[in-house]
């Protein structure tokens, strides 16, 4: 965990405030973050195409006990599986929604680039020159 100290001078008073950015991308941290609350897809680029709008209205809920993920828009609900692992150099989120037409593009091993308590940014580098896909999840407030 990285701590940045900020110093402010206001009305003749010296005030020291500790600002903390949690940049721990461990398997446990990512799992705990995702399994608390519901999430929405705020950025999804597949093979250079921005397909974020395809997931508008869907909330994702990750169950930590059963490693299931449910995507629901209030009318439709899609179940999948998820797991967090380490490929040796990066933590990655593995998603599998089966053959569902909308969510099968998410069936990848997503390398976690950034994780905070309210955002998870990821990428997937396709083999065979397929390019890089991007996925960002933001926590519903």
C-alpha angles and dihedrals in degrees: 000000000000120000123199119195118215124196122201128188112205130162091343094305123119111219124183116200124186112222115194128197113192106215098162109136097181121143091250094048094050093045093049092047095050095044092056112083131333129299139206131208107247098169131024123163116178117188091337094312119116103227097165092119091062088073098045111140095017120122120197121213118191116203112210095196099054101021090234124139123203122200112197136170095184093265104044126041127192124190126209144157129252138185136171118223141156121247092200097272106030138036110239138194113222114205128187121178092164117227099332105144096225101039101036090089087067092057096110145104101261116203109222110234098172136006128186129158090268106030139043118188118193144171136201119204109207120221120237096038095298094141133234125304123202131209129182125185122195123195117244110243 
